[in-house]
């Protein structure tokens, strides 16, 4: 997954864009779910070092991950 950030120099607002590769040969629901969870983690502020496994996740990051998984499971239930 490719992540790009654009920051408005005047307002400081940040736009985060995500780009995914083609996944026709994978399990589409799992692929979409993994992407959904990662996007939720990024949007809610987990540092890149923790996302990449370079440092151990903090308790806050663990809670963000748990909430992202809960959100995905709720979407599947609907």
C-alpha positions in Angstrom: 0.0 0.0 0.0 1.3 3.4 -1.0 0.6 6.4 1.3 1.0 10.0 0.2 0.5 13.1 2.2 -0.2 16.6 0.9 0.0 19.4 3.4 -1.7 22.8 2.8 1.1 25.3 3.6 -1.4 28.0 4.5 -3.8 26.1 6.8 -1.6 23.1 7.8 -4.4 20.7 6.8 -3.2 17.3 5.8 -4.7 15.2 3.0 -3.7 11.5 3.2 -4.1 9.4 0.0 -3.9 5.6 -0.1 -3.1 3.6 -3.3 -3.5 -0.2 -3.4 -2.1 -2.7 -6.0 -4.3 -5.0 -8.0 -5.5 -8.0 -5.9 -7.5 -10.1 -8.3 -5.5 -13.2 -7.4 -5.9 -12.8 -3.7 -8.8 -13.2 -1.4 -10.5 -9.8 -2.0 -12.3 -9.6 1.4 -9.1 -10.3 3.3 -7.2 -7.9 1.1 -9.8 -5.1 1.5 -10.0 -5.7 5.3 -6.2 -5.6 5.8 -6.1 -2.3 3.9 -9.1 -0.9 5.8 -7.4 -1.7 9.1 -4.0 -0.2 8.1 -5.8 3.0 6.8 -7.6 3.3 10.1 -4.4 2.9 12.0 -2.6 5.6 9.9 -5.6 8.1 10.1 -5.8 7.7 13.9 -2.1 8.5 14.4 0.0 5.3 14.8 3.6 6.4 14.0 5.3 5.0 10.9 8.0 3.3 13.0 5.4 1.3 14.8 3.5 0.5 11.6 6.7 -0.8 10.0 7.7 -2.9 13.0 10.8 -0.8 13.8 9.6 0.0 17.3 7.2 -1.7 19.7 3.6 -0.4 19.6 2.5 1.8 22.5 -0.6 1.1 24.5 -2.4 3.8 22.6 -1.4 2.3 19.3 -2.6 -1.1 20.5 -6.0 0.4 21.3 -6.1 2.1 17.9 -5.5 -1.3 16.2 -8.2 -3.0 18.3 -10.7 -0.3 17.4 -9.8 -0.6 13.7 -10.4 -4.4 13.8 -13.7 -3.9 15.6 -14.8 -1.3 12.9 -13.9 -3.8 10.2 -15.8 -6.6 11.9 -18.8 -4.3 12.3 -18.7 -3.5 8.5 -18.6 -7.2 7.7 -21.6 -7.9 10.0 -23.7 -5.4 8.1 
